[in-house]
């Protein structure tokens, strides 16, 4: 209401000043007054807008930004130096890297990390959907390195992970990852009791199973149109199993058997002060008027393997999570906070850790949102079979493309293929990619558009058809219509030049001006004489 009255008042002032200028009453003074009022309004609106933005999304201090970015960039430099000194001659320095700590979703751009954490209004929807099917966090316009598993990280080539050790509850590092280097720094925004900056460390972990950006897989992968997003554990099993040619299909082409990299855990659902109903085929848990509105998922550990969880929903409504183990002395579970879920970056696969067989575990969800309810389609709890995964990932590690050269828009590598294999890449498909094998361009027909296009599978990633033998493969990227844009630029410049020379010879106004200049020059010479 305040801004409305201010707008009305300023409009009245502007009308009065304009009236005064039109009737030529103190024209100079009123013009200066108009300038002052307009400038004041612009300054007020700018300050008011900045305050409103700060209230909604919160600004941070420049000092906190500077310390965070400088230490992050230095850690990335340390990582790259380590990689150069310990190169494996496979990836050629082309790899993905990520971090377990976040200031904002586009930190990677500032750090120089090549990962999946990114926000952009120019979305590649197919790639984002693929990231979601692998269990990572995804929203309509951004993705984050949350929900990581060893299997997904390795297939997508995450070679290095940066970690500060300040988020122990949410585990984003895995047992096989090796700590290879550290970057030590002083944090001037986090000071000790005596006022001195705290000493901190960014540790660099290496994933020994990270694959090259391209590797050979069984051509059965082309039988899968896309991965589903209901169960990311099943999607990961389907993907790796099919890459190895070990997925079973029936006569209709439906999947009937895959390798069990994840084994389902049977859980018991115990409700607190909530009522259960059904909404669109999903379970709805609504808070009662009193009591603790909890939904418990309980199970007894039977294998000494890592436990993962994922709560599937089609309608996200925030809950608080608590992770607990049974305490015989208290005859109850000992819980510790496990963050929130179904909110921004938290909707993804959860690493619950490793427990001794016989341990009773409970993941508790507490309803905490304005709707006083939460909706869960299905809870997924799984053991990770790391022995089977290691055996099979070692097969793919022996089938990697060797990167020989790369730059921002170009990759060249060599690969030794066998009959029945294709080269799968973790390069997201975009219009503009050109793939060549031994110098010959490779395309496939698109049945919907009847046009040739760069081969891509799973509706997300580029692949290359292969024949048996050793081949050189190149990938180059040119933005769509870039050639047309350059052509139109040249044509436009040519037209401007043509108009220039035409005007110079035929434009009556220009010719008259030239005659006047000559006449004035002659007149000046006569006057001087």
C-alpha positions as CSV (number, residue, x, y, z in Angstrom):
1,X,0.0,0.0,0.0
2,X,2.9,2.3,0.8
3,X,4.4,1.9,-2.7
4,X,0.9,2.6,-4.3
5,X,0.6,5.9,-2.5
6,X,4.2,6.8,-3.3
7,X,3.6,6.1,-7.0
8,X,0.4,8.3,-7.0
9,X,2.2,11.1,-5.3
10,X,5.2,11.1,-7.6
11,X,2.9,11.0,-10.7
12,X,1.2,14.2,-9.4
13,X,4.6,15.9,-8.9
14,X,5.7,14.9,-12.4
15,X,2.4,16.3,-13.9
16,X,2.9,19.6,-12.1
17,X,6.5,20.0,-13.2
18,X,5.6,19.2,-16.8
19,X,2.8,21.7,-16.7
20,X,5.2,24.3,-15.5
21,X,7.7,23.5,-18.2
22,X,5.1,23.7,-20.9
23,X,3.8,27.1,-19.9
24,X,7.5,28.2,-19.6
25,X,7.3,29.1,-15.9
26,X,10.9,28.9,-14.5
27,X,11.8,26.3,-17.2
28,X,15.4,25.8,-16.1
29,X,14.6,25.4,-12.4
30,X,11.8,23.0,-13.1
31,X,13.9,20.9,-15.5
32,X,16.6,20.5,-12.7
33,X,13.8,19.7,-10.3
34,X,12.5,17.0,-12.6
35,X,16.0,15.5,-12.9
36,X,16.4,15.4,-9.1
37,X,13.0,13.8,-8.5
38,X,13.6,11.1,-11.2
39,X,17.0,10.3,-9.9
40,X,15.6,10.1,-6.3
41,X,12.9,7.7,-7.5
42,X,15.4,5.5,-9.3
43,X,17.7,5.3,-6.2
44,X,14.8,4.5,-3.9
45,X,13.5,1.7,-6.2
46,X,16.9,0.2,-6.5
47,X,17.5,0.1,-2.8
48,X,14.0,-1.2,-2.1
49,X,14.5,-3.9,-4.7
50,X,17.8,-5.0,-3.2
51,X,16.3,-5.2,0.3
52,X,13.4,-7.3,-1.1
53,X,15.7,-9.7,-2.8
54,X,17.8,-9.9,0.4
55,X,14.7,-10.7,2.4
56,X,13.7,-13.5,0.0
57,X,17.0,-15.2,-0.9
58,X,19.5,-13.6,1.5
59,X,22.7,-12.0,0.5
60,X,26.1,-13.1,2.0
61,X,29.1,-11.1,2.8
62,X,31.9,-10.6,0.2
63,X,34.3,-11.9,2.8
64,X,32.6,-15.2,3.0
65,X,32.4,-15.5,-0.8
66,X,36.1,-14.6,-1.1
67,X,37.3,-17.2,1.4
68,X,35.1,-19.9,0.0
69,X,36.0,-19.4,-3.6
70,X,39.7,-18.8,-3.1
71,X,40.1,-22.0,-1.0
72,X,38.0,-24.0,-3.5
73,X,40.0,-22.8,-6.5
74,X,43.3,-23.6,-4.8
75,X,42.0,-27.1,-3.9
76,X,41.0,-27.6,-7.5
77,X,44.5,-26.5,-8.6
78,X,46.0,-29.0,-6.1
79,X,43.7,-31.7,-7.6
80,X,44.8,-31.0,-11.1
81,X,48.5,-30.9,-10.2
82,X,48.1,-34.3,-8.5
83,X,46.3,-35.7,-11.6
84,X,49.1,-34.5,-13.9
85,X,51.7,-36.2,-11.7
86,X,49.8,-39.5,-11.5
87,X,48.2,-39.7,-15.0
88,X,46.9,-43.1,-16.0
89,X,47.2,-42.4,-19.7
90,X,43.6,-43.4,-20.2
91,X,41.5,-40.3,-19.6
92,X,44.2,-37.8,-20.8
93,X,43.2,-35.3,-18.1
94,X,39.5,-35.3,-19.1
95,X,37.4,-36.4,-16.2
96,X,34.6,-35.3,-13.9
97,X,35.1,-34.1,-10.4
98,X,32.7,-32.9,-7.7
99,X,32.5,-31.8,-4.0
100,X,30.5,-32.7,-0.9
101,X,30.1,-29.1,0.3
102,X,28.0,-26.3,-1.2
103,X,27.6,-22.6,-1.0
104,X,25.3,-22.3,-4.1
105,X,24.4,-24.5,-6.9
106,X,26.9,-22.9,-9.4
107,X,30.0,-23.2,-7.2
108,X,31.5,-25.6,-9.8
109,X,31.7,-22.8,-12.4
110,X,33.6,-20.6,-9.9
111,X,35.9,-23.5,-8.8
112,X,36.6,-24.9,-12.3
113,X,35.1,-28.3,-11.4
114,X,33.6,-30.4,-14.2
115,X,30.6,-32.1,-12.5
116,X,26.8,-32.3,-12.6
117,X,26.0,-29.6,-10.0
118,X,24.7,-26.8,-12.2
119,X,21.7,-24.4,-12.6
120,X,20.7,-22.9,-15.9
121,X,17.5,-21.7,-17.5
122,X,18.8,-23.2,-20.7
123,X,17.8,-26.8,-19.8
124,X,18.7,-30.1,-21.3
125,X,15.6,-31.9,-20.0
126,X,16.7,-35.3,-21.2
127,X,20.0,-35.2,-19.4
128,X,18.4,-33.9,-16.2
129,X,15.9,-36.8,-16.4
130,X,18.8,-39.3,-16.8
131,X,20.5,-37.8,-13.7
132,X,17.3,-38.3,-11.8
133,X,17.0,-41.9,-12.8
134,X,20.5,-42.5,-11.4
135,X,19.4,-41.3,-8.0
136,X,21.0,-37.9,-8.0
137,X,19.1,-34.8,-6.9
138,X,17.4,-33.0,-9.8
139,X,14.9,-30.2,-10.2
140,X,13.4,-28.7,-13.3
141,X,16.3,-26.4,-13.9
142,X,19.2,-27.7,-11.9
143,X,21.0,-30.8,-10.7
144,X,23.2,-31.5,-7.6
145,X,25.8,-34.0,-6.6
146,X,23.6,-35.5,-3.9
147,X,22.4,-39.0,-3.9
148,X,25.7,-40.4,-5.1
149,X,26.5,-44.1,-5.2
150,X,29.8,-45.9,-6.2
151,X,28.1,-47.5,-9.2
152,X,26.6,-44.2,-10.6
153,X,29.8,-42.2,-9.9
154,X,32.0,-44.8,-11.7
155,X,29.8,-45.1,-14.8
156,X,29.7,-41.3,-15.2
157,X,33.4,-40.9,-14.6
158,X,33.6,-39.0,-11.3
159,X,37.3,-39.4,-10.7
160,X,37.9,-36.9,-7.9
161,X,35.7,-35.7,-5.0
162,X,36.5,-32.6,-2.8
163,X,35.5,-32.9,0.9
164,X,35.8,-30.7,4.0
165,X,34.5,-33.3,6.4
166,X,31.8,-30.9,7.8
167,X,28.7,-33.0,6.8
168,X,29.1,-36.4,8.4
169,X,25.3,-37.1,8.5
170,X,24.9,-37.2,4.7
171,X,27.6,-39.5,3.3
172,X,28.8,-38.5,-0.2
173,X,32.1,-40.4,0.0
174,X,32.3,-44.1,-0.5
175,X,34.6,-46.7,1.1
176,X,36.6,-47.4,-2.1
177,X,37.5,-43.7,-2.5
178,X,41.2,-43.0,-1.7
179,X,42.4,-39.8,0.0
180,X,45.2,-38.6,-2.3
181,X,45.9,-35.0,-1.4
182,X,45.0,-32.1,0.9
183,X,44.7,-28.4,0.7
184,X,45.1,-26.5,4.0
185,X,43.9,-23.0,4.5
186,X,42.7,-20.5,7.2
187,X,39.0,-19.7,7.4
188,X,38.6,-16.0,8.4
189,X,34.9,-16.3,8.6
190,X,35.0,-19.1,11.2
191,X,37.2,-17.9,14.1
192,X,38.3,-19.5,17.3
193,X,37.5,-18.1,20.8
194,X,40.6,-16.0,20.7
195,X,39.6,-14.4,17.4
196,X,42.1,-16.2,15.2
197,X,41.0,-17.9,12.0
198,X,40.4,-21.6,12.2
199,X,42.7,-24.0,10.3
200,X,40.8,-26.1,7.8
201,X,41.4,-28.7,5.1
202,X,39.9,-29.6,1.8
203,X,40.7,-33.3,1.2
204,X,40.8,-34.7,-2.3
205,X,39.5,-38.3,-2.8
206,X,40.0,-40.4,-5.9
207,X,37.5,-42.9,-7.2
208,X,39.7,-45.8,-8.5
209,X,36.7,-47.2,-10.5
210,X,36.0,-44.0,-12.4
211,X,35.6,-44.8,-16.1
212,X,36.8,-42.7,-19.1
213,X,34.3,-40.5,-20.8
214,X,33.9,-43.3,-23.3
215,X,34.0,-47.1,-22.9
216,X,32.9,-50.2,-24.8
217,X,29.6,-51.9,-23.8
218,X,27.4,-54.7,-25.2
219,X,25.1,-53.5,-28.0
220,X,22.1,-54.8,-26.0
221,X,22.1,-51.4,-24.4
222,X,20.3,-50.1,-27.5
223,X,17.4,-52.4,-26.7
224,X,16.6,-50.1,-23.7
225,X,14.7,-47.0,-24.8
226,X,15.1,-45.1,-21.5
227,X,15.6,-45.7,-17.8
228,X,12.6,-45.3,-15.4
229,X,12.6,-42.8,-12.5
230,X,10.5,-44.8,-10.1
231,X,13.3,-46.8,-8.6
232,X,16.9,-45.6,-9.1
233,X,18.4,-48.8,-7.7
234,X,16.7,-50.8,-10.4
235,X,17.8,-48.3,-13.1
236,X,21.4,-48.6,-12.0
237,X,21.2,-52.4,-12.0
238,X,19.6,-52.4,-15.5
239,X,22.2,-50.0,-16.9
240,X,25.4,-51.8,-15.7
241,X,23.9,-55.3,-16.3
242,X,23.0,-54.5,-19.9
243,X,26.3,-52.8,-20.6
244,X,27.9,-56.2,-19.8
245,X,25.5,-58.1,-21.9
246,X,24.1,-59.9,-18.9
247,X,20.5,-58.6,-18.9
248,X,17.9,-61.2,-19.8
249,X,15.1,-60.3,-22.3
250,X,12.0,-62.3,-23.1
251,X,10.6,-62.8,-26.6
252,X,8.8,-59.5,-26.5
253,X,11.9,-57.6,-25.5
254,X,10.9,-57.1,-21.9
255,X,13.6,-57.3,-19.2
256,X,13.2,-60.5,-17.1
257,X,16.6,-60.7,-15.4
258,X,19.4,-58.4,-14.3
259,X,22.5,-58.6,-12.1
260,X,21.6,-57.8,-8.4
261,X,24.0,-55.0,-7.6
262,X,21.4,-53.9,-5.1
263,X,19.3,-56.3,-3.0
264,X,15.9,-55.2,-1.6
265,X,15.5,-55.0,2.2
266,X,12.0,-55.8,3.6
267,X,10.9,-53.0,6.0
268,X,8.2,-52.7,8.5
269,X,6.2,-49.4,8.5
270,X,5.1,-48.2,12.0
271,X,3.0,-45.1,12.3
272,X,3.0,-42.5,15.1
273,X,0.4,-39.7,15.4
274,X,-0.6,-39.8,11.8
275,X,-3.6,-41.2,9.8
276,X,-3.0,-43.1,6.6
277,X,-5.1,-42.7,3.4
278,X,-4.6,-43.1,-0.3
279,X,-4.0,-40.4,-2.9
280,X,-3.4,-41.2,-6.5
281,X,-2.1,-44.6,-5.7
282,X,0.2,-43.2,-3.0
283,X,0.1,-43.4,0.8
284,X,-0.8,-40.1,2.5
285,X,0.2,-39.6,6.1
286,X,-1.7,-36.7,7.8
287,X,-0.9,-35.3,11.2
288,X,-3.3,-35.9,14.1
289,X,-4.2,-33.1,16.5
290,X,-1.7,-34.2,19.1
291,X,1.3,-36.6,19.3
292,X,4.5,-37.0,17.3
293,X,3.5,-37.3,13.6
294,X,6.0,-40.0,12.6
295,X,6.4,-42.7,9.9
296,X,9.0,-45.3,10.9
297,X,10.7,-47.7,8.4
298,X,12.2,-50.5,10.5
299,X,14.4,-53.5,9.5
300,X,17.0,-55.8,11.0
301,X,20.3,-55.9,9.2
302,X,21.2,-59.4,7.8
303,X,24.3,-58.5,5.7
304,X,27.5,-56.6,6.4
305,X,26.9,-54.3,3.4
306,X,26.2,-50.7,2.8
307,X,22.5,-49.7,3.1
308,X,20.8,-47.2,0.8
309,X,17.3,-45.7,0.9
310,X,15.1,-43.7,-1.4
311,X,11.5,-42.6,-0.6
312,X,9.6,-42.3,-3.9
313,X,6.8,-39.7,-4.2
314,X,5.0,-37.8,-7.0
315,X,4.0,-35.0,-4.6
316,X,6.8,-33.7,-2.5
317,X,5.9,-32.5,1.0
318,X,8.7,-31.9,3.5
319,X,9.6,-34.3,6.3
320,X,12.4,-34.3,8.9
321,X,14.5,-37.5,8.9
322,X,15.9,-39.3,11.9
323,X,18.2,-42.3,11.7
324,X,18.3,-44.7,14.7
325,X,19.6,-48.0,16.0
326,X,18.0,-50.2,18.7
327,X,19.3,-49.8,22.2
328,X,18.5,-52.8,24.4
329,X,19.2,-50.9,27.6
330,X,16.6,-48.2,26.8
331,X,14.3,-50.7,25.0
332,X,14.1,-48.1,22.2
333,X,15.9,-46.6,19.2
334,X,18.7,-44.0,19.7
335,X,18.0,-41.4,17.0
336,X,20.2,-38.7,15.5
337,X,19.1,-36.0,13.0
338,X,19.4,-36.9,9.4
339,X,18.3,-33.7,7.8
340,X,15.2,-33.0,5.7
341,X,13.7,-34.8,2.8
342,X,11.3,-33.9,-0.1
343,X,12.8,-30.4,-0.1
344,X,15.2,-28.8,-2.7
345,X,18.5,-30.7,-2.7
346,X,17.4,-33.5,-0.3
347,X,15.2,-35.6,-2.5
348,X,17.7,-38.3,-3.7
349,X,19.3,-41.6,-2.7
350,X,20.4,-41.7,1.0
351,X,23.5,-43.5,2.3
352,X,22.5,-45.0,5.7
353,X,25.8,-46.6,6.3
354,X,27.1,-50.1,7.2
355,X,25.9,-52.1,10.3
356,X,26.7,-55.4,12.0
357,X,24.3,-58.2,11.1
358,X,21.5,-58.3,13.7
359,X,21.4,-54.5,14.2
360,X,17.9,-53.1,14.3
361,X,17.7,-49.9,12.2
362,X,14.9,-47.3,11.9
363,X,14.6,-44.4,9.4
364,X,12.0,-42.1,10.9
365,X,10.1,-39.4,8.9
366,X,8.4,-36.6,10.8
367,X,5.7,-34.6,9.0
368,X,6.8,-31.0,9.0
369,X,5.1,-28.7,6.4
370,X,2.2,-26.3,6.0
371,X,-0.1,-29.0,4.6
372,X,0.4,-31.1,7.8
373,X,0.8,-34.2,5.6
374,X,3.2,-36.1,3.4
375,X,2.8,-38.4,0.5
376,X,5.0,-41.5,-0.1
377,X,4.5,-43.8,-3.1
378,X,7.0,-46.4,-2.0
379,X,9.9,-46.7,0.3
380,X,13.0,-48.4,-1.1
381,X,15.8,-49.9,1.1
382,X,18.7,-51.8,-0.4
383,X,22.0,-53.5,0.3
384,X,24.8,-52.7,-2.1
385,X,26.7,-55.7,-3.4
386,X,30.2,-54.2,-3.7
387,X,31.9,-57.5,-4.5
388,X,29.7,-58.1,-7.6
389,X,30.0,-54.4,-8.6
390,X,33.8,-54.5,-8.3
391,X,34.0,-57.7,-10.5
392,X,31.9,-56.2,-13.2
393,X,33.3,-52.6,-13.2
394,X,36.8,-54.2,-13.7
395,X,35.5,-55.6,-17.0
396,X,34.5,-52.1,-18.2
397,X,37.8,-50.7,-17.0
398,X,39.6,-52.9,-19.5
399,X,37.3,-51.5,-22.3
400,X,37.9,-47.8,-22.0
401,X,38.6,-45.4,-24.8
402,X,42.0,-43.8,-24.5
403,X,41.8,-40.1,-24.8
404,X,44.6,-38.7,-26.9
405,X,43.6,-35.0,-27.3
406,X,40.8,-32.8,-26.0
407,X,39.8,-29.2,-25.8
408,X,36.5,-27.4,-25.0
409,X,34.7,-28.5,-28.1
410,X,36.8,-31.4,-29.4
411,X,37.7,-34.9,-28.1
412,X,39.8,-37.6,-29.9
413,X,40.5,-41.1,-28.7
414,X,41.3,-44.6,-29.7
415,X,39.4,-47.8,-28.9
416,X,39.8,-51.5,-29.7
417,X,36.3,-53.0,-30.2
418,X,34.9,-56.5,-30.6
419,X,32.0,-57.6,-32.6
420,X,28.7,-56.8,-30.9
421,X,30.0,-53.8,-29.0
422,X,29.2,-50.1,-29.1
423,X,31.2,-47.1,-27.6
424,X,29.0,-45.6,-24.8
425,X,29.9,-42.1,-23.7
426,X,28.8,-40.1,-20.8
427,X,28.6,-37.0,-23.1
428,X,25.1,-35.6,-22.9
429,X,23.4,-35.5,-26.3
430,X,22.9,-32.0,-27.8
431,X,22.2,-30.9,-31.3
432,X,25.5,-29.8,-32.7
433,X,27.7,-32.8,-31.8
434,X,29.5,-34.5,-34.7
435,X,31.0,-38.0,-34.3
436,X,33.5,-39.5,-36.7
437,X,35.1,-43.0,-36.7
438,X,38.4,-43.2,-38.6
439,X,37.5,-39.9,-40.3
440,X,34.0,-40.8,-41.5
441,X,31.0,-39.1,-40.0
442,X,28.6,-41.4,-38.1
443,X,24.8,-40.7,-38.1
444,X,21.7,-42.7,-37.5
445,X,18.2,-42.1,-38.9
446,X,15.5,-40.6,-36.6
447,X,12.2,-42.4,-37.3
448,X,10.1,-39.5,-36.1
449,X,11.8,-36.7,-38.1
450,X,13.2,-38.8,-41.0
451,X,16.5,-37.0,-40.6
452,X,20.0,-38.2,-39.8
453,X,21.3,-37.3,-36.4
454,X,24.2,-38.1,-34.0
455,X,23.6,-41.5,-32.3
456,X,22.4,-41.3,-28.7
457,X,20.8,-43.9,-26.4
458,X,18.7,-43.9,-23.2
459,X,17.3,-40.6,-24.5
460,X,20.4,-38.9,-22.9
461,X,23.9,-40.0,-23.9
462,X,25.9,-40.2,-27.1
463,X,27.0,-43.6,-28.3
464,X,29.1,-44.7,-31.3
465,X,28.3,-47.8,-33.4
466,X,31.5,-49.9,-33.7
467,X,32.9,-52.7,-35.9
468,X,35.5,-55.1,-34.7
469,X,39.0,-53.6,-34.7
470,X,41.0,-50.6,-33.5
471,X,39.4,-47.2,-34.4
472,X,40.1,-43.5,-33.9
473,X,37.0,-41.7,-32.7
474,X,36.5,-37.9,-32.7
475,X,33.8,-35.8,-31.1
476,X,33.4,-32.1,-32.1
477,X,30.7,-29.6,-31.1
478,X,29.4,-26.7,-33.1
479,X,26.4,-24.7,-31.8
480,X,23.3,-25.3,-34.0
481,X,23.0,-22.8,-36.8
482,X,26.4,-21.4,-36.1
483,X,27.4,-21.7,-39.8
484,X,24.2,-20.0,-40.9
485,X,24.8,-17.2,-38.4
486,X,28.3,-16.6,-39.8
487,X,27.0,-16.7,-43.4
488,X,24.3,-14.2,-42.5
489,X,26.9,-11.9,-40.9
490,X,29.0,-11.9,-44.0
491,X,25.9,-11.3,-46.2
492,X,24.9,-8.4,-43.9
493,X,28.3,-6.8,-44.1
494,X,28.3,-7.2,-47.9
495,X,24.9,-5.5,-48.1
496,X,26.1,-2.6,-45.9
497,X,29.1,-2.1,-48.2
498,X,26.9,-2.3,-51.3
499,X,24.6,0.4,-49.9
500,X,27.5,2.6,-49.0
501,X,28.9,2.6,-52.5
502,X,25.4,3.0,-54.0
503,X,24.6,6.0,-51.8
504,X,27.9,7.5,-52.6
505,X,27.0,7.6,-56.3
506,X,23.2,8.0,-56.3
507,X,21.9,9.5,-53.0
508,X,20.6,13.0,-53.8
509,X,21.0,14.3,-50.3
510,X,24.6,13.1,-50.0
511,X,25.5,14.4,-53.5
512,X,23.9,17.8,-52.6
513,X,26.0,18.0,-49.4
514,X,29.1,17.3,-51.4
515,X,28.3,20.0,-53.9
516,X,27.6,22.5,-51.0
517,X,31.0,21.6,-49.4
518,X,32.8,22.2,-52.7
519,X,30.9,25.5,-53.2
520,X,31.8,26.6,-49.7
521,X,35.4,25.6,-50.2
522,X,35.6,27.7,-53.5
523,X,33.9,30.6,-51.8
524,X,36.4,30.4,-48.9
525,X,39.3,30.5,-51.4
526,X,37.9,33.5,-53.1
527,X,37.4,35.3,-49.9
528,X,40.9,34.5,-48.8
529,X,42.3,35.8,-52.2
